[in-house]
Amino acid sequence: MNTLHIYLNHLDYNYQSIRRRLNPETALIAVVKAAAYGSETLPMAKRLEQLGVSSLAVAYAQEGETLRKGGIKIPILVFYPQPEGLEIILANELEPCLYSEAIFKKFSQLLDQNNKMHYPVHIKYNTGLNRVGFPPEKVSWVLEQLENQRVELKSVYSHLAAAEAQNNTLLNQQQIESFLRLRTQHLTILKTQPIFHLLNSSGVFNYPEYQFDAVRCGIGLHGFANRPEWDQELKSVVELTSKISQIHHVKKGGFVGYDHGWEAAQDTVIATLPIGHADGIGRHFGNHKANVLLHQSWVPIVGNICMDMLMIDVTGVPCKEGDEVSFFGGKQSAAEFAQKGGTISYEVLTGIGSRVKRIVHS
Ligand SMILES: *Cc1c(COP(=O)(O)O)cnc(C)c1O
């Protein structure tokens, strides 16, 4: 019924497309957090490993554990380790980002207890996003801690708050300058040199001159870069489809859906699809906000989206029960679909529910 098709050849395509924008020596860290942006973690991770990415990155420790259990051998960076996840990191040879004094100390203690030396770690600085990271003023504290041989600093990074912004916004520039200063401070003091990275997918398109030694790409590998002209260079890895469950002929004045959400202004043909907000098609897509593709026609979602179902107006479009409908990833991209519901590709992709069957096409 509902299927999320995952096209690994589109992942290959996006990888090559992004690679072409990078210097040959720049490493690509492939971000596969949130079940590879809602697709399917292991097939995506394995393909990326084959393609030759230098490492993978996830948000939380458990996601890294899943990758290791699935047989991934390359380094795995954990962006946002929480105190509860540190043991999982150690047990699975994951590489934590240490972003605060508390996390740094806690992880060092754990290394002490386990008598580990030269454990690979990453340091993140908060240059303006104000989410996680050491404030730049803490650089000397960080550098002092690194004399402790328990950890080995593999990389230093930061994250832009508006990497996709049209113009070189002042705030981006300030973040870049702050990162450049931090880089110099590290390079002057440290004997063994870490690598430096700042850019996510949009950053690769917008600020290629600041790719430093590596970039961290997630959404770009999945087919989006947050601007229509950049999206053109990429292909959506996933397509979401559903199939008509039932067709109703609703007379003029009849109502469709909960709360009598929609009233037929004329005799109407309504098709019901077995997909709802529990599957990631939120209520904000209902009431004519979003269209779906039925054969060659765009048809609107009418009324309120239910938990398990939604209704589309198929008046004038020849169709029958069992016919397939495409939500996004075919003629309409997830970014375009997302916009109609007032959201972004990231949210739509990662929100696709676990009831939706995944089919991987290699
Ligand atoms: C998720 C994430 C990325 C990937 O960003 P995209 O926009 O998906 O390329 C990069 N860096 C950090 C720290 C992240 O959390």
The ligand as an SDF file (V2000), in Angstrom:
LIG
                    3D

 15 15  0  0  0  0  0  0  0  0999 V2000
   22.7060   17.2950   10.5610 C   0  0  0  0  0  0  0  0  0  0  0  0
   24.0330   17.9540   10.5780 C   0  0  0  0  0  0  0  0  0  0  0  0
   24.7570   18.1340    9.3900 C   0  0  0  0  0  0  0  0  0  0  0  0
   24.1810   17.8020    8.0240 C   0  0  0  0  0  0  0  0  0  0  0  0
   23.4580   18.9050    7.5490 O   0  0  0  0  0  0  0  0  0  0  0  0
   22.7250   18.8700    6.1180 P   0  0  0  0  0  0  0  0  0  0  0  0
   22.1130   20.2040    6.0240 O   0  0  0  0  0  0  0  0  0  0  0  0
   21.7180   17.7720    6.1960 O   0  0  0  0  0  0  0  0  0  0  0  0
   23.7860   18.5910    5.1290 O   0  0  0  0  0  0  0  0  0  0  0  0
   26.0300   18.6720    9.4710 C   0  0  0  0  0  0  0  0  0  0  0  0
   26.5550   19.0160   10.6550 N   0  0  0  0  0  0  0  0  0  0  0  0
   25.8940   18.8770   11.8200 C   0  0  0  0  0  0  0  0  0  0  0  0
   26.5500   19.2670   13.0950 C   0  0  0  0  0  0  0  0  0  0  0  0
   24.6060   18.3530   11.8170 C   0  0  0  0  0  0  0  0  0  0  0  0
   23.9300   18.2150   12.9670 O   0  0  0  0  0  0  0  0  0  0  0  0
  1  2  1  0
  2  3  1  0
  2 14  2  0
  3  4  1  0
  3 10  2  0
  4  5  1  0
  5  6  1  0
  6  7  2  0
  6  8  1  0
  6  9  1  0
 10 11  1  0
 11 12  2  0
 12 13  1  0
 12 14  1  0
 14 15  1  0
M  END
$$$$
